[in-house]
Amino acid sequence: MGPVIQPSFAIKARSRRHFAARGFTLLELLVVLVIAGIMLGVVSFNAMPDARQALQNEAQRIALLLQLARDEAIVRNRPIAFEADGTTYRFLVRNGDTWQTLGGDDLLHEREFKQAPVALSIEPPVAVQNDPMRLVFGREPVDKPFVLTLSSGDVQVAIRADGIGHFVVE
């Protein structure tokens, strides 16, 4: 027997199968990269908080810290104050006749507003107007209700205190 000669259509079919199994074309890879880039852009755009969401997060943090400061004033049996200007806020404790910052406290330390400057207002107004606004929490578990409003640009968020220790961000 001599060499086996295969028909030409069998050789072409085998080479087509070999060609199809080699991988992706450049066009297919470019399409996948473009789709991945678009999806990454959409996800990163949605992950960035807008001005209202950033101020809402700041107000939520302040509300929790105000609740902690109120509880600390009751536990320590000394007044604790929340003091804020347009760029920073801090918590103070009353020692004798002076207010001192709460040094060494992991939670009630001085912080900067993330979207400074922030305008602060309180309703009803504080009896004595201080240059940095100051809210004082006494030793009593019941206090006057108030609404603390934070404003940055045209965005406003309010923290409502009911006087018995509940702080709600609106």
DSSP file (Angstrom, degrees, kcal/mol; ACC not computed):
  #  RESIDUE AA STRUCTURE BP1 BP2  ACC     N-H-->O    O-->H-N    N-H-->O    O-->H-N    TCO  KAPPA ALPHA  PHI   PSI    X-CA   Y-CA   Z-CA
    1    1 A M              0   0    0      0, 0.0     3,-0.1     0, 0.0     0, 0.0   0.000 360.0 360.0 360.0 139.3    0.0    0.0    0.0
    2    2 A G        -     0   0    0      1,-0.2     0, 0.0     0, 0.0     0, 0.0  -0.229 360.0 -51.1 -95.5-173.0    1.2    3.4   -0.9
    3    3 A P        -     0   0    0      0, 0.0     2,-0.5     0, 0.0    -1,-0.2  -0.293  57.4-117.4 -63.3 146.9    0.6    6.7    0.8
    4    4 A V        -     0   0    0     -3,-0.1     2,-0.6     1,-0.0     0, 0.0  -0.745  23.8-152.6 -89.3 128.0   -3.0    7.7    1.5
    5    5 A I        -     0   0    0     -2,-0.5     3,-0.0     0, 0.0    -1,-0.0  -0.885   8.2-150.6-103.4 124.2   -4.2   10.7   -0.3
    6    6 A Q        -     0   0    0     -2,-0.6     5,-0.0     1,-0.1    -2,-0.0  -0.686  25.7-103.6 -93.7 147.7   -6.9   12.7    1.4
    7    7 A P    >>  -     0   0    0      0, 0.0     4,-1.1     0, 0.0     3,-0.7  -0.339  30.1-117.8 -64.8 153.6   -9.4   14.6   -0.6
    8    8 A S  H 3> S+     0   0    0      1,-0.2     4,-2.1     2,-0.2     5,-0.2   0.803 111.3  60.8 -66.6 -31.8   -8.8   18.4   -0.5
    9    9 A F  H 3> S+     0   0    0      1,-0.2     4,-1.9     2,-0.2    -1,-0.2   0.832 101.8  54.1 -67.0 -29.3  -12.1   19.2    1.2
   10   10 A A  H <> S+     0   0    0     -3,-0.7     4,-1.8     2,-0.2    -1,-0.2   0.878 108.6  48.4 -69.4 -38.1  -11.0   17.1    4.2
   11   11 A I  H  X S+     0   0    0     -4,-1.1     4,-2.0     2,-0.2    -2,-0.2   0.907 111.6  49.5 -67.6 -42.2   -7.8   19.2    4.5
   12   12 A K  H  X S+     0   0    0     -4,-2.1     4,-2.0     2,-0.2    -2,-0.2   0.896 110.3  50.4 -65.4 -40.1   -9.7   22.5    4.3
   13   13 A A  H  X S+     0   0    0     -4,-1.9     4,-1.9     1,-0.2    -1,-0.2   0.901 110.8  49.3 -65.3 -40.8  -12.2   21.4    7.0
   14   14 A R  H  X S+     0   0    0     -4,-1.8     4,-1.8     1,-0.2    -1,-0.2   0.883 111.1  49.0 -67.0 -37.8   -9.4   20.4    9.4
   15   15 A S  H  X S+     0   0    0     -4,-2.0     4,-2.2     2,-0.2    -1,-0.2   0.834 108.8  53.8 -71.7 -32.2   -7.5   23.7    8.8
   16   16 A R  H  X S+     0   0    0     -4,-2.0     4,-2.5     2,-0.2    -2,-0.2   0.906 108.8  48.9 -66.7 -40.8  -10.7   25.7    9.5
   17   17 A R  H  X S+     0   0    0     -4,-1.9     4,-1.1     1,-0.2    -2,-0.2   0.905 111.9  49.0 -64.3 -39.6  -11.2   23.9   12.8
   18   18 A H  H  < S+     0   0    0     -4,-1.8    -2,-0.2     1,-0.2    -1,-0.2   0.891 112.2  48.6 -65.2 -39.9   -7.6   24.6   13.7
   19   19 A F  H >< S+     0   0    0     -4,-2.2     3,-1.3     1,-0.2     4,-0.3   0.885 109.0  52.8 -67.8 -40.6   -8.1   28.3   12.7
   20   20 A A  H 3< S+     0   0    0     -4,-2.5     3,-0.4     1,-0.3    -1,-0.2   0.747 105.7  54.8 -69.6 -23.5  -11.3   28.7   14.8
   21   21 A A  T 3< S+     0   0    0     -4,-1.1    -1,-0.3    -3,-0.2    -2,-0.2   0.371  83.4  89.8 -90.9   4.7   -9.7   27.3   17.9
   22   22 A R  S <  S-     0   0    0     -3,-1.3     2,-0.3     1,-0.2    -1,-0.2   0.814  92.9 -99.4 -77.2 -30.0   -6.8   29.8   18.0
   23   23 A G        -     0   0    0     -3,-0.4    -1,-0.2    -4,-0.3     2,-0.2  -0.971  53.5 -25.8 147.5-162.6   -8.5   32.6   20.1
   24   24 A F        -     0   0    0     -2,-0.3     2,-0.2    -3,-0.1    -3,-0.0  -0.520  55.4-119.7 -88.6 154.1  -10.3   35.9   20.0
   25   25 A T     >  -     0   0    0     -2,-0.2     4,-1.9     1,-0.1     5,-0.2  -0.478  27.1-110.2 -85.5 164.7   -9.9   38.5   17.3
   26   26 A L  H  > S+     0   0    0      1,-0.2     4,-2.2     2,-0.2     5,-0.2   0.873 118.7  55.1 -62.5 -38.3   -8.7   42.0   17.9
   27   27 A L  H  > S+     0   0    0      1,-0.2     4,-2.2     2,-0.2    -1,-0.2   0.903 106.2  50.6 -63.2 -42.2  -12.1   43.4   17.3
   28   28 A E  H  > S+     0   0    0      1,-0.2     4,-2.0     2,-0.2    -1,-0.2   0.905 110.7  49.2 -63.6 -41.5  -13.7   41.1   19.9
   29   29 A L  H  X S+     0   0    0     -4,-1.9     4,-2.3     1,-0.2    -2,-0.2   0.895 110.2  50.9 -64.6 -40.0  -11.1   42.2   22.5
   30   30 A L  H  X S+     0   0    0     -4,-2.2     4,-2.3     2,-0.2    -2,-0.2   0.895 108.6  51.7 -65.2 -39.3  -11.7   45.9   21.7
   31   31 A V  H  X S+     0   0    0     -4,-2.2     4,-2.2     2,-0.2    -1,-0.2   0.916 110.3  48.6 -63.1 -43.1  -15.4   45.5   22.2
   32   32 A V  H  X S+     0   0    0     -4,-2.0     4,-2.4     1,-0.2    -2,-0.2   0.908 111.5  49.8 -64.0 -42.1  -15.0   43.8   25.5
   33   33 A L  H  X S+     0   0    0     -4,-2.3     4,-2.3     2,-0.2    -2,-0.2   0.891 110.4  50.0 -65.1 -39.6  -12.6   46.5   26.7
   34   34 A V  H  X S+     0   0    0     -4,-2.3     4,-2.2     2,-0.2    -2,-0.2   0.925 112.0  47.6 -64.4 -44.3  -15.0   49.3   25.6
   35   35 A I  H  X S+     0   0    0     -4,-2.2     4,-2.3     1,-0.2    -2,-0.2   0.916 112.3  49.4 -63.1 -43.3  -17.9   47.6   27.5
   36   36 A A  H  X S+     0   0    0     -4,-2.4     4,-2.3     1,-0.2    -1,-0.2   0.890 110.6  51.1 -63.9 -38.8  -15.7   47.2   30.6
   37   37 A G  H  X S+     0   0    0     -4,-2.3     4,-2.1     2,-0.2    -2,-0.2   0.900 110.0  48.8 -64.6 -41.9  -14.6   50.8   30.4
   38   38 A I  H  X S+     0   0    0     -4,-2.2     4,-2.2     2,-0.2    -2,-0.2   0.929 112.3  48.3 -63.8 -45.2  -18.2   52.1   30.2
   39   39 A M  H  X S+     0   0    0     -4,-2.3     4,-2.3     1,-0.2    -2,-0.2   0.899 110.8  50.8 -64.0 -40.1  -19.3   49.9   33.1
   40   40 A L  H  X S+     0   0    0     -4,-2.3     4,-2.4     1,-0.2    -1,-0.2   0.890 109.9  50.8 -64.1 -39.6  -16.4   51.1   35.2
   41   41 A G  H  X S+     0   0    0     -4,-2.1     4,-2.0     2,-0.2    -2,-0.2   0.902 110.8  48.2 -64.0 -42.1  -17.3   54.7   34.5
   42   42 A V  H  X S+     0   0    0     -4,-2.2     4,-2.0     2,-0.2    -2,-0.2   0.919 113.2  47.5 -65.3 -44.0  -20.9   54.2   35.5
   43   43 A V  H  X S+     0   0    0     -4,-2.3     4,-1.4     1,-0.2    -2,-0.2   0.920 113.6  46.5 -65.7 -44.2  -20.0   52.5   38.7
   44   44 A S  H  X S+     0   0    0     -4,-2.4     4,-0.8     1,-0.2    -1,-0.2   0.852 111.1  52.6 -69.8 -32.9  -17.4   55.1   39.7
   45   45 A F  H  < S+     0   0    0     -4,-2.0     3,-0.5     1,-0.2    -1,-0.2   0.901 112.2  45.2 -66.6 -40.7  -19.8   58.0   38.9
   46   46 A N  H  < S+     0   0    0     -4,-2.0    -1,-0.2     1,-0.2    -2,-0.2   0.731 106.0  61.7 -74.3 -22.4  -22.5   56.5   41.1
   47   47 A A  H  < S+     0   0    0     -4,-1.4    -1,-0.2    -5,-0.2    -2,-0.2   0.727  84.2  88.1 -77.2 -21.6  -20.0   55.8   43.9
   48   48 A M  S  < S-     0   0    0     -4,-0.8     2,-0.1    -3,-0.5    -4,-0.0  -0.675  81.1-131.4 -80.2 121.4  -19.2   59.5   44.4
   49   49 A P        -     0   0    0      0, 0.0    -2,-0.1     0, 0.0     2,-0.0  -0.445  17.6-126.8 -72.6 145.3  -21.7   61.0   46.8
   50   50 A D     >  -     0   0    0     -2,-0.1     4,-2.4     1,-0.1     5,-0.2  -0.239  34.4 -92.0 -79.7 178.2  -23.4   64.3   45.8
   51   51 A A  H  > S+     0   0    0      1,-0.2     4,-2.2     2,-0.2     5,-0.2   0.877 125.9  49.9 -62.5 -39.2  -23.3   67.4   48.0
   52   52 A R  H  > S+     0   0    0      2,-0.2     4,-2.4     1,-0.2    -1,-0.2   0.924 111.5  48.1 -66.1 -43.7  -26.6   66.5   49.8
   53   53 A Q  H  > S+     0   0    0      2,-0.2     4,-2.4     1,-0.2    -2,-0.2   0.892 111.6  50.2 -64.7 -39.4  -25.5   62.9   50.5
   54   54 A A  H  X S+     0   0    0     -4,-2.4     4,-2.0     2,-0.2    -1,-0.2   0.911 113.3  45.3 -65.4 -42.0  -22.1   64.1   51.9
   55   55 A L  H  X S+     0   0    0     -4,-2.2     4,-2.5     2,-0.2    -2,-0.2   0.867 111.3  53.7 -69.1 -35.2  -23.9   66.7   54.2
   56   56 A Q  H  X S+     0   0    0     -4,-2.4     4,-2.3     2,-0.2    -2,-0.2   0.915 108.9  48.9 -63.5 -43.1  -26.4   64.0   55.2
   57   57 A N  H  X S+     0   0    0     -4,-2.4     4,-2.1     2,-0.2    -2,-0.2   0.901 111.4  49.7 -63.0 -41.0  -23.5   61.7   56.2
   58   58 A E  H  X S+     0   0    0     -4,-2.0     4,-2.4     1,-0.2    -2,-0.2   0.915 111.1  49.0 -63.7 -42.8  -21.9   64.5   58.2
   59   59 A A  H  X S+     0   0    0     -4,-2.5     4,-2.7     1,-0.2    -2,-0.2   0.877 109.0  53.0 -64.6 -38.0  -25.2   65.3   60.0
   60   60 A Q  H  X S+     0   0    0     -4,-2.3     4,-2.0     2,-0.2    -1,-0.2   0.909 110.0  48.1 -63.3 -41.9  -25.6   61.6   60.8
   61   61 A R  H  X S+     0   0    0     -4,-2.1     4,-2.1     2,-0.2    -2,-0.2   0.924 112.9  47.9 -63.7 -44.4  -22.2   61.5   62.4
   62   62 A I  H  X S+     0   0    0     -4,-2.4     4,-2.8     1,-0.2    -2,-0.2   0.898 108.7  54.6 -65.2 -39.9  -22.8   64.7   64.4
   63   63 A A  H  X S+     0   0    0     -4,-2.7     4,-2.0     1,-0.2    -1,-0.2   0.914 110.0  46.5 -60.1 -43.3  -26.2   63.4   65.6
   64   64 A L  H  X S+     0   0    0     -4,-2.0     4,-2.0     1,-0.2    -1,-0.2   0.889 113.5  48.6 -66.5 -38.3  -24.6   60.2   66.9
   65   65 A L  H  X S+     0   0    0     -4,-2.1     4,-2.7     2,-0.2    -2,-0.2   0.866 109.0  53.3 -70.1 -35.5  -21.8   62.3   68.6
   66   66 A L  H  X S+     0   0    0     -4,-2.8     4,-2.5     2,-0.2    -2,-0.2   0.908 108.9  49.7 -63.7 -40.8  -24.4   64.6   70.1
   67   67 A Q  H  X S+     0   0    0     -4,-2.0     4,-2.1     2,-0.2    -2,-0.2   0.911 112.1  47.9 -64.0 -41.4  -26.2   61.7   71.6
   68   68 A L  H  X S+     0   0    0     -4,-2.0     4,-2.6     2,-0.2    -2,-0.2   0.907 111.1  50.7 -64.6 -41.8  -22.9   60.3   73.0
   69   69 A A  H  X S+     0   0    0     -4,-2.7     4,-2.3     2,-0.2    -2,-0.2   0.900 109.3  51.2 -64.2 -40.3  -22.1   63.8   74.4
   70   70 A R  H  X S+     0   0    0     -4,-2.5     4,-1.6     2,-0.2    -1,-0.2   0.930 112.5  45.9 -60.9 -45.8  -25.5   64.0   76.1
   71   71 A D  H  X S+     0   0    0     -4,-2.1     4,-2.5     1,-0.2    -2,-0.2   0.886 111.2  52.7 -65.0 -38.8  -25.0   60.6   77.7
   72   72 A E  H  X S+     0   0    0     -4,-2.6     4,-3.3     1,-0.2     5,-0.3   0.885 105.4  54.9 -63.5 -39.2  -21.4   61.5   78.8
   73   73 A A  H  X>S+     0   0    0     -4,-2.3     5,-1.1     1,-0.2     4,-1.0   0.895 111.4  44.8 -62.0 -39.0  -22.7   64.6   80.5
   74   74 A I  H  <5S+     0   0    0     -4,-1.6    -2,-0.2     2,-0.2    -1,-0.2   0.924 116.9  44.5 -69.5 -44.3  -25.1   62.5   82.5
   75   75 A V  H  <5S+     0   0    0     -4,-2.5    -2,-0.2     1,-0.2    -3,-0.2   0.915 118.5  42.0 -68.3 -43.9  -22.6   59.9   83.3
   76   76 A R  H  <5S-     0   0    0     -4,-3.3    -1,-0.2     2,-0.2    -2,-0.2   0.667 100.8-134.9 -76.9 -15.6  -19.7   62.3   84.2
   77   77 A N  T  <5S+     0   0    0     -4,-1.0    -3,-0.2    -5,-0.3    62,-0.1   0.842  72.1 103.9  61.4  35.2  -22.2   64.5   86.1
   78   78 A R  S   <S-     0   0    0     -5,-1.1    -1,-0.2    -6,-0.3    -2,-0.2  -0.991  80.1 -97.8-142.1 144.8  -20.6   67.6   84.4
   79   79 A P        -     0   0    0      0, 0.0    15,-2.2     0, 0.0     2,-0.4  -0.359  34.4-164.1 -63.9 140.6  -21.8   69.7   81.5
   80   80 A I  E     -AB  93 137A   0     57,-2.1    57,-3.4    13,-0.2     2,-0.4  -0.990   6.5-155.9-125.4 137.1  -20.5   68.9   78.0
   81   81 A A  E     -AB  92 136A   0     11,-2.8    11,-2.6    -2,-0.4     2,-0.5  -0.870  13.5-143.9-117.8 146.5  -20.8   71.3   75.1
   82   82 A F  E     -AB  91 135A   0     53,-3.1    53,-3.0    -2,-0.4     2,-0.4  -0.946  26.3-174.2-101.8 123.3  -20.8   70.9   71.3
   83   83 A E  E     +AB  90 134A   0      7,-2.7     7,-2.7    -2,-0.5     2,-0.4  -0.971   5.9 172.5-124.5 135.0  -19.1   73.9   69.8
   84   84 A A  E     +AB  89 133A   0     49,-2.5    49,-1.6    -2,-0.4     5,-0.2  -0.999  14.7 178.6-144.4 142.6  -18.8   74.5   66.0
   85   85 A D        -     0   0    0      3,-2.3    33,-0.1    -2,-0.4    46,-0.0  -0.507  58.5 -75.8-118.5-163.4  -17.7   77.2   63.6
   86   86 A G  S    S+     0   0    0     -2,-0.2    32,-2.3     1,-0.2     3,-0.1   0.675 126.4  27.2 -73.4 -16.2  -17.8   77.0   59.8
   87   87 A T  S    S+     0   0    0      1,-0.2    26,-2.8    30,-0.2     2,-0.3   0.718 121.4  25.1-117.5 -30.0  -14.8   74.6   59.5
   88   88 A T  E     - C   0 112A   0     24,-0.3    -3,-2.3    30,-0.1     2,-0.3  -0.884  52.2-158.6-134.7 163.6  -14.5   72.5   62.6
   89   89 A Y  E     +AC  84 111A   0     22,-2.5    22,-2.8    -2,-0.3     2,-0.3  -0.989  16.3 171.8-141.0 151.9  -16.5   71.2   65.5
   90   90 A R  E     -A   83   0A   0     -7,-2.7    -7,-2.7    -2,-0.3     2,-0.4  -0.922  28.2-119.8-150.3 168.3  -15.4   70.0   68.9
   91   91 A F  E     -A   82   0A   0     17,-0.5    11,-1.9    -2,-0.3     2,-0.3  -0.968  26.5-165.8-120.3 135.7  -16.7   68.8   72.3
   92   92 A L  E     -AD  81 101A   0    -11,-2.6   -11,-2.8    -2,-0.4     2,-0.4  -0.875   8.6-149.4-121.2 150.5  -15.8   70.6   75.5
   93   93 A V  E     -AD  80 100A   0      7,-3.2     7,-2.6    -2,-0.3     2,-0.6  -0.945  23.7-119.0-119.0 143.3  -16.2   69.7   79.2
   94   94 A R  E     + D   0  99A   0    -15,-2.2     2,-0.5    -2,-0.4     5,-0.2  -0.713  29.9 179.0 -86.0 120.2  -16.8   72.2   82.0
   95   95 A N  E >   - D   0  98A   0      3,-2.8     3,-1.9    -2,-0.6     2,-0.5  -0.926  64.9 -54.2-120.3 102.7  -14.0   72.2   84.6
   96   96 A G  T 3  S-     0   0    0     -2,-0.5    -2,-0.0     1,-0.3     0, 0.0  -0.544 121.1 -18.5  68.6-119.2  -14.8   74.8   87.2
   97   97 A D  T 3  S+     0   0    0     -2,-0.5     2,-0.3    -3,-0.1    -1,-0.3   0.404 125.0  74.8-100.4   1.0  -15.3   78.1   85.4
   98   98 A T  E <  S-D   95   0A   0     -3,-1.9    -3,-2.8    -5,-0.0     2,-0.5  -0.829  70.7-131.1-119.6 153.8  -13.6   77.1   82.1
   99   99 A W  E     -D   94   0A   0     -2,-0.3     2,-0.4    -5,-0.2    -5,-0.2  -0.872  27.8-173.2 -98.1 131.9  -14.5   75.0   79.1
  100  100 A Q  E     -D   93   0A   0     -7,-2.6    -7,-3.2    -2,-0.5     2,-0.0  -0.953  27.8-107.6-125.3 145.9  -11.7   72.5   78.1
  101  101 A T  E     -D   92   0A   0     -2,-0.4     2,-1.6    -9,-0.2    -9,-0.2  -0.368  38.7-105.9 -67.0 149.9  -11.6   70.3   75.0
  102  102 A L    >   -     0   0    0    -11,-1.9     3,-0.9     6,-0.3     2,-0.2  -0.626  46.1-162.9 -78.0  90.9  -12.1   66.6   75.7
  103  103 A G  T 3   +     0   0    0     -2,-1.6     3,-0.1     1,-0.2     6,-0.0  -0.535  65.9  15.3 -78.6 141.0   -8.5   65.5   75.2
  104  104 A G  T 3  S+     0   0    0      1,-0.3     2,-0.5    -2,-0.2    -1,-0.2   0.494  85.9 135.9  79.6   2.8   -7.7   61.9   74.7
  105  105 A D    <   -     0   0    0     -3,-0.9    -1,-0.3     3,-0.1    -3,-0.0  -0.739  46.5-152.3 -87.0 127.4  -11.2   60.9   73.8
  106  106 A D  S    S+     0   0    0     -2,-0.5     3,-0.2     1,-0.1    -1,-0.1   0.819  91.0  25.9 -68.9 -31.0  -11.4   58.6   70.8
  107  107 A L  S    S+     0   0    0      1,-0.1     2,-0.4   -42,-0.0    -1,-0.1   0.832 117.9  52.5-102.4 -39.9  -14.9   59.7   69.7
  108  108 A L  S    S+     0   0    0    -40,-0.1   -17,-0.5   -18,-0.0    -6,-0.3  -0.208  80.4 124.1 -97.2  44.3  -15.5   63.2   71.0
  109  109 A H  S    S-     0   0    0     -2,-0.4     2,-0.1    -3,-0.2    -6,-0.1  -0.494  72.4 -76.0 -95.8 170.7  -12.3   64.8   69.6
  110  110 A E        -     0   0    0     -2,-0.2     2,-0.3    -8,-0.1   -20,-0.2  -0.414  54.4-177.5 -68.6 138.9  -12.1   67.9   67.3
  111  111 A R  E     -C   89   0A   0    -22,-2.8   -22,-2.5    -2,-0.1     2,-0.3  -0.937  22.6-125.5-135.3 157.9  -13.1   67.2   63.7
  112  112 A E  E     -C   88   0A   0     -2,-0.3   -24,-0.3   -24,-0.2     2,-0.2  -0.804  31.2-110.7-100.0 145.8  -13.2   69.2   60.4
  113  113 A F    >   -     0   0    0    -26,-2.8     3,-0.8    -2,-0.3   -27,-0.0  -0.545  20.7-139.1 -68.7 139.2  -16.3   69.4   58.3
  114  114 A K  T 3  S+     0   0    0      1,-0.3    -1,-0.1    -2,-0.2   -59,-0.1   0.797 101.1  38.0 -72.1 -27.8  -15.8   67.5   55.1
  115  115 A Q  T 3  S-     0   0    0    -61,-0.1    -1,-0.3   -64,-0.0    -2,-0.0  -0.406 101.6-149.8-118.5  54.8  -17.5   70.2   53.0
  116  116 A A    <   +     0   0    0     -3,-0.8   -29,-0.1   -29,-0.1     2,-0.1  -0.370  69.1  54.5 -68.4 148.6  -16.3   73.3   54.8
  117  117 A P        +     0   0    0      0, 0.0     2,-0.5     0, 0.0   -30,-0.2   0.545  69.8 175.2 -81.7 148.6  -17.5   76.0   55.2
  118  118 A V        -     0   0    0    -32,-2.3     2,-0.4    34,-0.1    34,-0.2  -0.978  23.0-140.7-119.4 129.2  -20.8   74.9   56.8
  119  119 A A  E     -E  151   0B   0     32,-2.9    32,-2.5    -2,-0.5     2,-0.4  -0.760  19.9-161.0 -88.9 135.0  -23.3   77.3   58.1
  120  120 A L  E     +E  150   0B   0     -2,-0.4     2,-0.3    30,-0.2    30,-0.2  -0.931  14.0 171.0-118.9 139.3  -25.0   76.3   61.4
  121  121 A S  E     -E  149   0B   0     28,-1.8    28,-3.0    -2,-0.4     2,-0.4  -0.982  14.4-153.2-142.4 155.5  -28.2   77.6   62.9
  122  122 A I  E     -E  148   0B   0     -2,-0.3    26,-0.2    26,-0.2     4,-0.1  -0.988  14.6-125.8-134.0 139.6  -30.3   76.4   65.8
  123  123 A E  E    S+E  147   0B   0     24,-2.1    24,-2.4    -2,-0.4    -2,-0.0  -0.998  98.4  32.3-124.9 130.7  -34.0   76.8   66.6
  124  124 A P  S    S-     0   0    0      0, 0.0    -1,-0.2     0, 0.0    23,-0.1   0.674 110.4-113.9 -67.1 154.9  -35.0   78.0   69.1
  125  125 A P        -     0   0    0      0, 0.0     2,-0.1     0, 0.0    -2,-0.1  -0.180  30.1-101.2 -59.9 149.8  -32.0   80.3   69.2
  126  126 A V        -     0   0    0     -4,-0.1    -4,-0.0     1,-0.1     9,-0.0  -0.478  28.8-125.1 -69.6 141.4  -29.4   79.9   72.0
  127  127 A A  S    S+     0   0    0      1,-0.2     2,-0.6    -2,-0.1    -1,-0.1   0.906 100.0  40.7 -57.9 -45.9  -29.9   82.5   74.8
  128  128 A V  S    S-     0   0    0     -3,-0.0     2,-0.7     2,-0.0    -1,-0.2  -0.922  86.3-138.2-107.5 120.6  -26.3   83.7   74.6
  129  129 A Q        -     0   0    0     -2,-0.6     2,-0.3     4,-0.1     4,-0.1  -0.668  22.1-167.5 -80.2 117.0  -24.9   84.0   71.1
  130  130 A N        -     0   0    0     -2,-0.7     4,-0.1     1,-0.1    -4,-0.1  -0.723  29.9-122.3 -99.3 153.3  -21.4   82.8   70.9
  131  131 A D  S    S+     0   0    0     -2,-0.3     2,-0.6     1,-0.1    -1,-0.1   0.985 111.7  40.9 -61.8 -57.2  -19.1   83.4   68.0
  132  132 A P  S    S-     0   0    0      0, 0.0   -47,-0.2     0, 0.0    -1,-0.1  -0.827 110.5-112.2 -82.7 131.7  -18.6   79.6   67.6
  133  133 A M  E     -B   84   0A   0    -49,-1.6   -49,-2.5    -2,-0.6     2,-0.4  -0.349  38.0-164.0 -62.8 138.3  -22.1   78.2   68.2
  134  134 A R  E     -B   83   0A   0    -51,-0.2     2,-0.5    -4,-0.1   -51,-0.2  -0.989  15.4-168.6-134.2 127.8  -22.3   76.2   71.4
  135  135 A L  E     -B   82   0A   0    -53,-3.0   -53,-3.1    -2,-0.4     2,-0.5  -0.956  16.4-153.0-109.0 130.9  -24.9   73.6   72.6
  136  136 A V  E     -B   81   0A   0     -2,-0.5     2,-0.5   -55,-0.2   -55,-0.2  -0.910   4.9-159.2-111.4 128.5  -24.6   72.6   76.2
  137  137 A F  E     -B   80   0A   0    -57,-3.4   -57,-2.1    -2,-0.5   -59,-0.0  -0.922  18.2-157.6-103.5 124.0  -25.8   69.3   77.5
  138  138 A G        -     0   0    0     -2,-0.5   -60,-0.1   -59,-0.2   -61,-0.1  -0.106  32.8 -94.0 -90.9-169.6  -26.4   69.3   81.3
  139  139 A R  S    S+     0   0    0    -62,-0.1   -62,-0.1   -65,-0.1    -1,-0.1   0.607  95.0  95.1 -82.3 -13.4  -26.5   66.6   83.9
  140  140 A E  S    S-     0   0    0      1,-0.1    -2,-0.2     2,-0.1   -66,-0.1  -0.543  73.8-136.6 -82.2 145.0  -30.3   66.1   83.6
  141  141 A P  S    S+     0   0    0      0, 0.0     2,-0.5     0, 0.0    -1,-0.1   0.664  89.5  63.6 -74.5 -15.2  -31.7   63.5   81.3
  142  142 A V        +     0   0    0     22,-0.1     2,-0.2    23,-0.1    22,-0.2  -0.937  64.2 162.5-113.8 133.0  -34.4   65.9   80.0
  143  143 A D        -     0   0    0     20,-3.0    -6,-0.1    -2,-0.5    22,-0.0  -0.786  45.4 -73.3-136.0 177.4  -33.4   69.0   78.0
  144  144 A K        -     0   0    0     -2,-0.2    19,-0.3     1,-0.1     2,-0.1  -0.547  50.8-115.5 -75.4 138.9  -35.1   71.4   75.7
  145  145 A P        +     0   0    0      0, 0.0     2,-0.3     0, 0.0    17,-0.2  -0.424  42.6 172.0 -69.2 150.5  -35.8   70.2   72.2
  146  146 A F  E     - F   0 161B   0     15,-1.4    15,-3.1    -2,-0.1     2,-0.4  -0.968  31.0-134.2-151.9 165.9  -34.0   71.9   69.3
  147  147 A V  E     -EF 123 160B   0    -24,-2.4   -24,-2.1    -2,-0.3     2,-0.6  -0.987  16.4-161.5-126.9 119.2  -33.3   71.7   65.6
  148  148 A L  E     -EF 122 159B   0     11,-2.9    11,-3.1    -2,-0.4     2,-0.5  -0.899  10.7-159.9-101.1 121.1  -29.7   72.1   64.4
  149  149 A T  E     -EF 121 158B   0    -28,-3.0   -28,-1.8    -2,-0.6     2,-0.5  -0.893   5.5-162.8-108.9 129.4  -29.5   73.0   60.7
  150  150 A L  E     -EF 120 157B   0      7,-3.2     7,-2.5    -2,-0.5     2,-0.4  -0.929  11.7-173.1-107.7 131.7  -26.4   72.5   58.7
  151  151 A S  E     +EF 119 156B   0    -32,-2.5   -32,-2.9    -2,-0.5     2,-0.4  -0.985  14.8 173.5-129.5 136.8  -26.1   74.3   55.3
  152  152 A S  E >  S- F   0 155B   0      3,-2.4     3,-1.7    -2,-0.4     2,-0.3  -0.900  70.5 -43.7-140.8 110.1  -23.5   74.1   52.6
  153  153 A G  T 3  S-     0   0    0     -2,-0.4   -34,-0.1     1,-0.2   -35,-0.0  -0.561 124.0 -24.0  67.8-127.4  -24.3   76.0   49.4
  154  154 A D  T 3  S+     0   0    0     -2,-0.3     2,-0.4    -3,-0.1    -1,-0.2   0.254 118.1  99.2-100.0  12.2  -27.9   75.5   48.6
  155  155 A V  E <   -F  152   0B   0     -3,-1.7    -3,-2.4  -104,-0.0     2,-0.4  -0.843  50.0-175.1-103.2 134.4  -28.1   72.1   50.5
  156  156 A Q  E     -F  151   0B   0     -2,-0.4     2,-0.4    -5,-0.2    -5,-0.2  -0.983   8.5-179.0-129.8 141.4  -29.6   72.0   54.0
  157  157 A V  E     -F  150   0B   0     -7,-2.5    -7,-3.2    -2,-0.4     2,-0.4  -0.997  14.0-151.3-135.7 139.3  -29.9   69.1   56.5
  158  158 A A  E     -F  149   0B   0     -2,-0.4    12,-3.4    -9,-0.2     2,-0.5  -0.884   7.6-154.4-115.7 143.6  -31.5   69.3   59.9
  159  159 A I  E     -FG 148 169B   0    -11,-3.1   -11,-2.9    -2,-0.4     2,-0.5  -0.976  17.8-158.3-111.5 117.6  -30.8   67.4   63.1
  160  160 A R  E     -FG 147 168B   0      8,-3.3     8,-2.6    -2,-0.5     2,-0.4  -0.871   5.7-167.0-103.9 123.8  -33.9   67.3   65.3
  161  161 A A  E     -FG 146 167B   0    -15,-3.1   -15,-1.4    -2,-0.5     6,-0.2  -0.927  10.1-160.2-109.2 131.5  -33.4   66.6   69.1
  162  162 A D        -     0   0    0      4,-1.8     5,-0.1    -2,-0.4    -1,-0.1   0.485  42.6-111.8 -92.0  -2.7  -36.6   65.8   71.1
  163  163 A G  S    S+     0   0    0      3,-0.3   -20,-3.0   -19,-0.3     4,-0.1   0.271 104.6  75.6  93.8 -12.4  -35.1   66.7   74.5
  164  164 A I  S    S-     0   0    0    -22,-0.2   -22,-0.1     2,-0.2   -20,-0.0   0.195 120.9 -78.4-118.1  16.3  -35.0   63.1   75.9
  165  165 A G  S    S+     0   0    0      1,-0.3     2,-0.5   -22,-0.0   -94,-0.1   0.519  89.2 123.7 108.4   5.3  -32.0   61.8   74.0
  166  166 A H        -     0   0    0      2,-0.0    -4,-1.8   -99,-0.0     2,-0.5  -0.881  34.8-173.0-102.5 129.0  -33.3   61.1   70.5
  167  167 A F  E     -G  161   0B   0     -2,-0.5     2,-0.4    -6,-0.2    -6,-0.2  -0.983   4.5-174.1-121.7 123.5  -31.5   62.8   67.6
  168  168 A V  E     -G  160   0B   0     -8,-2.6    -8,-3.3    -2,-0.5     2,-0.5  -0.963  17.7-140.2-123.6 133.2  -33.0   62.4   64.1
  169  169 A V  E      G  159   0B   0     -2,-0.4   -10,-0.2   -10,-0.2  -109,-0.0  -0.800 360.0 360.0 -92.3 129.0  -31.5   63.6   60.8
  170  170 A E              0   0    0    -12,-3.4   -11,-0.2    -2,-0.5    -1,-0.1   0.353 360.0 360.0-118.6 360.0  -34.0   65.0   58.3
